[in-house]
Structure formats: C-alpha cells, structure tokens
Amino acid sequence: MALPQTARKVAGTAMLVIFVPLYALFVMSIAGARMPGASILTQTVFFAVAGLVWIVPAGVIIAWMLRPPH
C-alpha cells in the first residue's frame, strides 16, 4: 500500500529533521578524530565535501516526498 502524498510529506520531513542533525554529528565526530593537525587545505576540502554530501540523500527523500500518487 502506497502512502498518500500528504503522509509522504510528513514522513519525509521527519526523516530530514532526524537525518540532517545526525549527519552533522557524524561529520563532526570524524572531523574531531581526524582533522586536528591536518593542513588548512585538507580541512577545507573535507568540510567542503562533507558540506555537500548530505544533499544527495536529502534530494532522494525530497524526490520521494514529491512523487505524484499512483
């Protein structure tokens, strides 16, 4: 049974509200363990990549939320 679009929007919003802070905590824990002593270039690249990677799963969730009903 497919969820109606309204229910998908509520579920997707909840997933995003949970996913984004958990992802941020995950990235901060990696940075805290690996970045001390790293060069500025390494830190910049790490945070640039980590700051963009979350967009992919968020985009998948948003696309699922906006999918028209069957």
C-alpha distances in whole Angstrom, upper triangle without the diagonal:
4,7,9,12,14,12,12,16,17,15,17,20,20,20,22,25,24,25,28,30,29,30,33,34,33,36,38,39,39,42,43,44,45,46,49,52,50,52,51,49,47,46,45,43,41,40,40,37,36,35,34,31,29,28,26,23,23,23,20,18,20,19,15,15,17,15,15,11,11
4,6,9,11,10,9,13,14,13,14,17,18,17,20,22,22,22,25,28,27,28,31,32,32,33,36,37,37,39,41,42,43,44,47,50,48,49,48,47,45,43,42,41,39,38,37,35,33,33,31,29,26,25,23,21,20,20,17,15,16,15,12,12,13,11,11,8,8
4,6,8,6,6,10,10,10,11,14,15,15,17,19,20,20,23,25,25,26,29,30,30,32,34,35,36,38,40,41,42,43,46,49,47,48,47,46,44,42,41,40,38,36,36,34,32,31,29,27,25,24,22,20,19,19,16,14,14,14,11,10,12,11,11,8,10
4,6,5,6,9,10,11,12,14,16,16,18,20,21,22,24,27,27,28,30,32,32,34,36,37,38,40,42,43,43,44,47,50,48,49,48,47,45,43,42,41,39,37,36,35,33,32,30,29,26,24,24,21,20,19,17,15,15,14,11,10,11,10,9,7,9
4,5,5,6,9,10,10,12,14,15,16,18,20,20,22,25,25,26,28,30,30,32,34,35,36,38,40,41,42,42,45,48,46,47,45,44,42,41,39,38,36,35,34,32,30,29,27,26,23,22,21,19,17,16,15,13,12,11,9,7,7,7,7,6,10
4,5,5,6,9,10,11,13,14,15,17,19,20,21,24,25,25,27,29,30,31,33,35,36,37,39,41,42,42,45,48,46,47,45,44,43,41,39,38,37,35,34,33,31,29,28,27,24,22,22,20,18,18,17,14,13,14,12,8,9,11,11,10,13
4,5,5,6,8,10,11,12,14,15,17,18,20,22,23,24,26,28,28,30,32,33,34,36,38,39,40,41,43,46,45,46,44,44,42,40,39,38,36,34,34,32,30,29,28,26,23,22,22,19,17,18,16,13,13,14,11,9,11,12,12,11,14
4,5,5,6,8,10,10,12,14,15,16,18,20,21,21,24,26,26,27,30,31,32,33,35,37,37,38,41,44,42,43,42,41,39,37,36,35,33,31,30,29,27,26,24,23,20,19,18,16,14,14,13,9,9,10,8,5,8,9,10,10,13
4,5,5,6,8,10,10,12,14,15,16,19,20,20,22,24,25,26,28,30,31,32,34,36,37,37,40,43,41,42,40,39,38,36,34,33,32,30,29,28,26,24,23,22,19,17,18,15,13,13,13,9,8,10,9,5,7,10,11,12,15
4,6,5,6,9,10,11,12,14,16,18,19,20,22,23,24,26,28,29,30,32,33,35,36,37,39,42,41,42,40,40,38,36,35,34,32,30,30,29,26,25,24,23,20,19,19,17,14,15,15,11,11,13,12,8,11,13,15,15,18
4,5,5,6,9,10,11,12,14,16,17,18,20,22,22,24,26,27,28,30,32,33,34,35,38,41,39,41,39,39,37,34,34,33,31,29,29,27,25,24,23,21,18,18,18,14,13,14,13,9,10,13,10,8,12,13,15,15,18
4,5,5,6,9,10,10,12,15,15,16,18,20,20,22,24,25,26,28,30,31,32,32,35,38,36,38,36,35,34,32,31,30,28,26,25,24,22,20,19,18,15,14,14,11,9,11,10,6,7,9,8,6,9,11,14,15,18
4,5,5,6,9,10,11,13,14,15,17,19,20,21,23,25,26,27,29,30,31,32,34,37,36,37,35,35,33,31,30,29,27,25,25,24,21,20,19,18,15,14,15,13,10,12,12,9,8,12,11,8,11,14,17,18,21
4,5,5,6,8,10,12,13,14,16,17,18,20,22,23,25,26,27,29,30,31,33,37,35,37,35,35,33,31,30,30,27,25,26,25,22,21,20,19,16,16,17,14,12,14,14,10,11,15,13,11,14,17,19,20,22
4,6,5,6,8,11,11,12,14,16,16,18,20,21,22,24,25,27,28,29,31,35,33,35,33,33,31,29,28,27,25,23,23,22,19,18,18,16,13,13,14,10,9,12,11,8,10,13,11,10,14,16,19,20,22
4,5,5,6,9,10,10,12,14,15,16,18,20,21,22,24,26,26,27,29,32,31,32,31,30,28,26,25,25,22,20,20,19,16,15,15,14,10,11,12,9,7,10,11,8,9,12,12,11,14,16,19,21,23
4,6,6,7,9,11,12,13,15,16,17,19,21,22,23,25,26,27,29,32,31,32,31,31,29,26,26,26,23,21,21,21,18,16,17,16,12,13,15,13,10,13,14,11,12,16,15,14,17,19,22,23,26
4,6,6,6,9,10,11,12,15,16,17,19,20,21,23,25,25,28,31,30,32,30,30,28,26,26,25,23,21,22,21,17,17,17,16,12,14,15,12,11,15,15,12,14,17,16,15,19,21,24,25,27
4,6,5,6,9,10,10,12,14,15,16,18,20,21,22,23,26,29,27,29,28,28,25,23,23,22,19,18,19,17,14,14,14,12,9,11,12,9,8,12,12,10,12,15,15,15,18,20,23,24,27
4,5,5,6,9,10,11,12,14,15,16,18,20,21,21,24,27,25,27,25,25,23,21,20,20,17,15,16,15,12,11,12,11,7,10,12,10,8,12,13,12,13,16,17,16,19,21,25,26,29
4,5,5,6,9,10,10,12,14,15,16,18,20,20,22,25,24,26,25,25,23,20,21,21,18,15,17,17,13,12,14,14,10,13,15,13,12,16,17,15,17,20,20,19,22,25,28,29,32
4,5,5,6,9,10,11,12,14,15,17,18,19,21,25,24,26,25,25,23,20,21,21,17,16,18,17,13,13,15,13,11,14,15,13,13,16,17,15,17,20,20,20,23,25,28,30,32
4,5,5,6,9,10,11,12,14,15,16,17,20,23,21,23,22,22,20,17,18,17,14,13,14,13,9,10,11,10,7,11,12,10,11,14,15,14,16,19,19,20,22,24,28,29,32
4,5,5,6,9,10,10,12,14,15,15,18,21,20,21,20,20,18,15,16,16,13,11,13,13,9,9,11,11,9,12,14,13,13,16,18,17,18,21,22,22,25,27,30,32,34
4,5,5,6,9,10,10,12,14,15,17,20,19,22,21,22,19,17,18,18,15,13,16,15,11,12,15,14,12,16,17,16,16,19,20,19,21,24,25,24,27,29,33,34,36
4,5,5,6,9,10,11,12,13,16,19,18,21,20,21,18,16,17,17,13,12,15,14,10,12,14,12,11,15,16,15,16,19,19,19,21,24,24,25,27,29,33,34,36
4,5,5,6,8,10,10,11,14,17,15,17,17,17,14,12,13,13,9,9,11,10,7,9,12,10,10,14,15,15,16,19,20,20,22,24,25,25,28,30,33,35,37
4,5,5,6,8,10,10,12,15,14,17,16,17,15,12,14,14,11,10,13,13,10,11,14,14,13,17,18,18,18,22,23,23,24,27,28,28,30,32,36,38,40
4,5,5,6,9,10,12,15,15,18,18,19,16,14,16,16,13,12,16,15,12,14,17,16,15,19,20,19,20,24,24,24,26,29,29,30,32,34,38,39,41
4,5,5,6,8,10,13,12,15,16,17,13,11,14,14,10,11,14,13,10,13,16,14,15,18,19,19,20,23,24,24,26,28,29,30,32,34,38,39,41
4,5,5,5,8,11,10,12,13,14,11,8,11,12,8,8,12,12,10,12,15,15,15,19,20,20,21,24,25,26,27,30,31,31,34,35,39,41,43
4,6,6,7,10,11,14,14,16,13,11,14,15,12,12,16,16,13,15,19,18,18,22,23,23,24,27,28,28,30,32,33,34,36,38,42,43,45
4,6,7,10,11,14,16,17,14,12,16,16,13,14,17,17,15,17,20,19,20,23,24,24,25,28,29,29,31,34,34,35,38,39,43,44,46
4,6,8,8,11,13,14,10,10,13,13,10,12,15,15,13,16,19,18,19,23,23,24,25,28,29,29,31,33,34,35,38,39,43,45,46
4,6,5,8,9,11,8,7,10,11,9,10,13,14,13,15,18,18,19,22,24,24,25,28,29,30,31,34,35,36,38,39,43,45,47
4,6,9,10,13,11,9,13,14,12,13,17,17,16,18,21,21,23,26,27,28,29,31,33,33,35,37,38,39,41,43,47,49,50
4,7,9,11,10,9,13,14,13,15,18,19,18,20,23,23,25,28,29,30,31,33,35,36,37,39,41,42,43,45,49,51,53
4,7,8,6,6,10,11,10,12,15,16,16,18,20,21,23,25,26,28,29,31,32,34,35,37,38,39,41,43,46,49,50
4,5,5,6,9,10,11,12,14,16,16,18,20,21,23,26,27,29,30,31,33,35,35,37,39,40,42,43,47,49,51
4,5,5,6,9,10,11,12,14,15,16,18,20,22,24,26,28,28,30,32,33,34,36,38,38,40,42,45,48,50
4,5,5,6,8,10,10,12,14,15,17,18,21,22,24,26,27,28,30,32,32,34,36,37,38,40,44,46,48
4,5,5,6,9,10,11,12,14,16,16,19,21,22,24,25,27,28,30,31,32,34,36,37,39,42,45,46
4,6,5,6,8,10,10,12,14,15,17,20,21,23,24,25,27,28,29,31,33,34,35,37,41,43,45
4,5,5,6,9,10,10,12,14,16,18,20,22,22,24,26,27,28,30,32,33,34,36,39,42,44
4,6,5,6,8,10,11,12,15,16,18,20,21,22,24,26,26,28,30,31,32,34,38,40,42
4,6,5,6,8,10,11,13,15,16,18,19,21,23,24,25,27,29,30,31,33,36,39,41
4,5,5,6,8,10,12,14,16,17,18,19,22,23,23,25,27,28,29,31,35,38,40
4,6,5,6,9,11,12,14,17,17,18,20,22,22,24,26,27,28,30,33,36,38
4,5,5,6,9,11,12,14,15,16,18,20,21,22,24,25,26,28,32,34,36
4,5,5,7,10,11,13,13,15,17,18,19,21,23,24,25,27,31,33,35
4,6,7,8,11,13,12,14,17,17,18,20,22,23,24,26,30,32,34
4,6,6,8,10,11,11,14,15,16,17,20,21,22,23,27,30,32
4,5,6,8,9,10,12,14,15,16,18,19,21,22,26,28,30
4,5,6,6,9,10,11,12,14,16,17,18,20,24,26,28
4,6,5,6,9,10,10,12,14,15,16,18,21,24,26
4,5,5,6,9,10,11,12,14,15,17,20,23,24
4,5,5,6,9,10,11,12,14,15,19,21,23
4,5,5,6,9,10,10,12,14,18,20,22
4,5,5,6,8,10,10,12,16,18,20
4,5,5,6,9,10,11,14,16,18
4,5,5,6,9,10,14,15,17
4,5,5,6,9,12,14,17
4,5,5,6,10,12,15
4,6,5,9,11,12
4,6,9,10,13
4,6,9,12
4,6,9
4,6
4
